[in-house]
Amino acid sequence: MHFLLETLAKQCDAHREALRPVIERYGEETEGEEEHRLTANGIREVRSGPLALLLDLQDLYVLVNHIDATWMMVGQAAKGDRDKQLLDVVSRCEGDTGLQLRWLRTRMKQAAPQALLVAE
């Protein structure tokens, strides 16, 4: 599982790199935005106990859904602006995000019986 998680993390890094030329072209304005954003920064401690894995997977699922919705909105903006470069980035990255969501759903389904029924 460690190898798969590392692969998924590398996909996210590749998404950021793919967006770099687009950000340079359009700019990056985040003034006042940080306090209202959903980020992984709030996840600061290592959880323990029978529900730890399930809660971690659930948090990741929420974050990846946020990313999925963001790709959809950025894709719509790219279509509106007829920005082929950005459409290409969105197309590649959206597929990876869909794969990440499917993997997280599968892991939650696998972990739920153990965490919710067997754990003390």
TAKA-V641156 format. One record per pair of residues at least 24 apart in sequence whose C-alpha atoms are under 8 Angstrom apart, sorted by sequence separation. I is the first residue (numbers start at 0). J is the second residue. D is the distance in Angstrom with one decimal. If there is no record, write none. Layout:
((I/J/D) (I/J/D))
//
This chain:
((38/62/6.9) (37/62/7.0) (67/93/6.7) (37/65/7.6) (67/96/6.2) (66/96/7.5) (67/97/7.3) (63/96/6.9) (63/99/7.4) (64/100/7.2) (63/100/6.6) (60/100/6.5) (60/103/6.3) (59/103/7.7) (60/104/7.6) (56/103/6.5) (56/106/7.6) (57/107/7.4) (56/107/6.4) (53/107/6.2) (53/110/6.3) (52/110/7.5) (53/111/6.6) (53/114/6.9) (21/84/7.7) (21/85/6.6) (50/114/5.4) (49/114/5.5) (50/115/7.4) (18/85/7.8) (50/118/7.9) (49/118/5.5) (18/88/7.0) (49/119/7.2) (17/88/6.3) (14/88/7.8) (14/92/6.1) (10/95/7.1) (7/99/7.1))
//
